[in-house]
Amino acid sequence: MQRYGELFGCGWKGVVASALAFSFAHITYWNPVAVFLTFAGGLLFAATYVRTRSIILSGIEHALYGNLIFTIGLGHYIYSGAVRIG
């Protein structure tokens, strides 16, 4: 948010830009469900950061939601082992 604040601001544009970047970072799973789930999570994490200005709280939230995804059985969409190329 600090790096691109001048470009997008810290409102909804900044939150969406952050979520898109977070989602894009997970594109290596080669799975559209993972990209969608991480975009939704990115919206939550960025909104938490904008509201609290705490990267630690956003990180804890990431860990909790990540564990929840595995607990409810969607972990195979998010984790596929080593990145496959080709």
N, C-alpha and C positions, 0 to 999 in steps of 0.2 A: 504494500500500500504506500509506503514511503517513497519507493523508487519511481512508481508510476502515478503518484498522486496528482502531479501537475497535468498529466495527460488525461486521466480518467476521473480524478477526484476521489473522494472517499464515500460517495453516495452509492446508488445502485449500479452505476456504470463501473465503478471500481470493484464492487463485489462480483459482478458478472465477469469482468476481465480476469479477476483472480481465479474464479471458478473455472473459466475456460483454460487458463494456464495450468491449473491443478489437474484438470481432466486430460489435457494434452500430455502431461507428464506420465499418464497411465496408459497411453496409446500402445505402448510396447507389449501389452497383454494380448493384442490382436483380437479384441473382444468388444463389440459395441455395447454390451451390457455393462462391462467394467467402465467404459468411458461415460456412459449415462450415470451410473451410480456415483462415480467420482465427481462428475459435474454437480450432482445434487449435494454430495458431501462438501464440495468446494464452496457452494453457496452458503451452507451452514457455517463452515469454518471461517470464511471471510466475513460473514455477518457478525459472528462472535468477535472477531478481531476488531471490526469497526466499532462495535458496541463497547468493548472492554479495553481495547488497545493492549491486549495481553497475548503474546505469541505462545506463552506457556499454556494458557487456558485453551487456546485453539489446538495446541498439540495434544493436550489431555482429551479434548473432545474427539480429535482424530483417532486416538487410541481406543476410546470407548466405542465410537461408532464402528471402527474397524473390527473390534471384538464382537460387537453385536451382529455384524454381517456374517461372520464365521459361525456364531452361535445359532443363527436362524437358518443356516444351511446354504447361504449364498457365497461362501468363501471361494468356491471353485471358479467363480467368475472373476474374482479379484486376484487370486494367486494361482499361477500356472507353473511354478518352478522357474527354472532358468529361462531367460529370454531366448526364443527361437528366431533364428534369422534364416530366411529362405524358404 
